[in-house]
Every structure is written in C-alpha cells, then in structure tokens.
C-alpha cells in the first residue's frame, strides 16, 4: 500500500528521470493518485517511455508530441481563452486524470513491478557516486563523523 503523497513523489522523480520538463512532470505527479485510485496507474510507465517531443499548434489544434506535454499545452491555451482542440494519442484515463482538479487520499495498492519500473526511471536522474565527487563536497565526504 502506498500513500497518495508517496505515489506523487515517485511519479515526479520518474518523470524527471524520463526527461519530462518540470511542469509536465508535476502535472503527471498530480494526476498519479487519481490514476491509482481507479487502478489505471500502469499507463504512467508507457507514457514515460515515449520521446519528449513538443506538440505543435496549427490552425487551432494541438497536435502530436508527448501526451502529457500536449494536454498541458491544450489546457494552457484554453485557460488563456484560445479555442483549441486536442489531437494526440493520449489514453482516456490519463486525459481524465490530467484534467481533473481533485485530490484523492490513499492508501492505494500499487503493483510491485510497476513500483520497480518507476524507481528505475527515477534513478536516471541520480549521479553515480565517486571518490572525486565526495572530495568535491558531495555527501558526507571521506569521513562521516556527525
């Protein structure tokens, strides 16, 4: 069982590790507990595997690109009063979760394999430790005597 905050934090780290821009990663993290509450959290790993291509805006239509980036761009345009349509390959559950402005509370059951996959994406944003990095001030240095 995972709390809504724990799920959001892991999805945020995984999205950043997958290369999503910070704002899009935050939107996906906000939507993650909603997806978990409906049992649709598994769609997140598929979205994280996609290339982070920016959508285009042509003749009032937001087209293509990464699904999260496309939905966020469409929402921003709509909020600015621009009449825009959305044409991208985004799963219905993900679109609903990204558009909903609700907070859900857990705990939620999260498949362990899914959690490991998210952890692997999150690990991509970490820098491997080395002797040189410790000498340069990372971590506790050579001697941890706190």
C-alpha positions as CSV (number, residue, x, y, z in Angstrom):
1,X,0.0,0.0,0.0
2,X,1.3,3.5,-0.9
3,X,0.0,6.9,0.1
4,X,-1.1,9.5,-2.4
5,X,1.9,11.6,-1.5
6,X,4.3,8.7,-1.9
7,X,2.9,7.9,-5.3
8,X,3.1,11.6,-6.4
9,X,6.7,11.9,-5.3
10,X,7.7,8.7,-7.1
11,X,6.0,9.7,-10.3
12,X,7.5,13.1,-10.2
13,X,11.0,11.7,-9.8
14,X,10.3,9.1,-12.5
15,X,9.0,11.7,-14.9
16,X,12.1,13.9,-14.4
17,X,14.3,10.8,-14.9
18,X,12.5,10.1,-18.1
19,X,13.3,13.7,-19.3
20,X,9.9,15.4,-19.0
21,X,10.1,19.1,-18.3
22,X,9.4,20.0,-14.7
23,X,6.0,21.5,-15.2
24,X,4.8,18.4,-17.1
25,X,6.3,16.1,-14.6
26,X,4.5,18.0,-11.8
27,X,1.2,17.6,-13.7
28,X,1.7,13.9,-14.2
29,X,2.6,13.6,-10.5
30,X,-0.6,15.4,-9.5
31,X,-2.6,13.1,-11.7
32,X,-0.9,9.9,-10.4
33,X,-3.0,9.4,-7.2
34,X,-6.2,9.8,-9.3
35,X,-4.9,7.1,-11.7
36,X,-4.0,4.9,-8.7
37,X,-7.5,5.3,-7.2
38,X,-9.0,4.0,-10.4
39,X,-6.4,1.2,-10.9
40,X,-5.0,2.9,-14.1
41,X,-1.6,3.9,-12.7
42,X,0.1,1.3,-15.1
43,X,-0.4,3.7,-18.0
44,X,2.3,6.0,-16.5
45,X,5.2,3.8,-17.4
46,X,4.1,3.6,-21.0
47,X,3.9,7.4,-21.1
48,X,7.4,7.7,-19.5
49,X,8.9,5.5,-22.3
50,X,7.8,8.0,-25.0
51,X,10.1,10.6,-26.5
52,X,9.6,14.0,-25.0
53,X,8.7,15.7,-28.3
54,X,6.9,19.1,-28.1
55,X,3.4,19.2,-29.6
56,X,2.6,21.6,-32.4
57,X,-0.2,24.2,-32.6
58,X,-1.6,24.6,-36.1
59,X,-4.9,26.2,-37.1
60,X,-6.3,25.9,-33.6
61,X,-5.3,22.3,-33.0
62,X,-2.7,21.0,-30.5
63,X,-1.2,18.0,-32.4
64,X,1.2,15.2,-31.6
65,X,4.1,15.4,-29.2
66,X,4.3,13.8,-25.9
67,X,0.8,13.2,-24.5
68,X,1.4,15.0,-21.2
69,X,3.0,18.0,-22.9
70,X,0.2,18.1,-25.4
71,X,-2.5,18.0,-22.7
72,X,-0.7,20.7,-20.7
73,X,-0.3,22.9,-23.7
74,X,-4.0,22.5,-24.6
75,X,-5.1,23.3,-21.1
76,X,-2.9,26.4,-21.0
77,X,-4.3,27.6,-24.4
78,X,-7.8,27.0,-23.2
79,X,-7.2,28.8,-19.9
80,X,-5.9,31.8,-21.9
81,X,-9.1,32.0,-23.9
82,X,-7.8,30.4,-27.1
83,X,-10.3,28.0,-28.7
84,X,-8.1,25.0,-29.2
85,X,-8.7,21.3,-30.0
86,X,-6.6,18.4,-28.8
87,X,-5.4,15.8,-31.3
88,X,-2.9,13.5,-29.8
89,X,-2.6,9.9,-28.7
90,X,-3.5,10.1,-25.1
91,X,-5.2,7.3,-23.1
92,X,-8.6,8.2,-21.8
93,X,-7.8,7.6,-18.1
94,X,-4.7,9.7,-18.3
95,X,-6.6,12.6,-20.1
96,X,-9.3,12.5,-17.4
97,X,-6.8,12.4,-14.6
98,X,-4.8,15.3,-16.0
99,X,-7.9,17.4,-16.5
100,X,-9.4,16.7,-13.1
101,X,-8.7,19.1,-10.3
102,X,-9.5,16.8,-7.4
103,X,-7.4,15.5,-4.6
104,X,-7.7,11.8,-3.6
105,X,-6.4,10.2,-0.5
106,X,-4.9,6.7,-0.2
107,X,-3.6,4.3,0.6
108,X,-3.6,2.7,-2.8
109,X,-2.5,-0.7,-3.9
110,X,0.4,-0.4,-6.3
111,X,1.8,-3.3,-8.2
112,X,5.4,-4.0,-7.1
113,X,6.6,-4.4,-10.7
114,X,5.2,-1.0,-11.5
115,X,6.9,0.5,-8.5
116,X,10.2,-1.0,-9.5
117,X,9.8,0.4,-13.1
118,X,9.1,3.8,-11.7
119,X,12.1,3.5,-9.4
120,X,14.3,2.7,-12.4
121,X,13.1,5.9,-14.2
122,X,13.7,7.9,-11.0
123,X,17.2,6.5,-10.7
124,X,18.2,8.0,-14.1
125,X,18.2,11.5,-12.5
126,X,20.8,10.5,-9.9
127,X,24.6,10.9,-10.4
128,X,26.7,7.9,-9.6
129,X,28.9,8.4,-6.5
130,X,32.6,8.5,-7.0
131,X,35.7,9.3,-5.0
132,X,36.1,12.6,-6.9
133,X,32.5,13.7,-6.1
134,X,33.0,13.1,-2.4
135,X,36.3,15.0,-2.4
136,X,34.5,17.9,-4.1
137,X,31.9,18.1,-1.3
138,X,29.1,15.7,-2.2
139,X,27.6,13.6,0.6
140,X,29.5,13.3,3.9
141,X,32.9,13.4,2.3
142,X,35.5,10.8,3.2
143,X,34.7,10.7,6.9
144,X,31.1,10.7,8.2
145,X,31.6,11.7,11.8
146,X,28.4,13.6,12.7
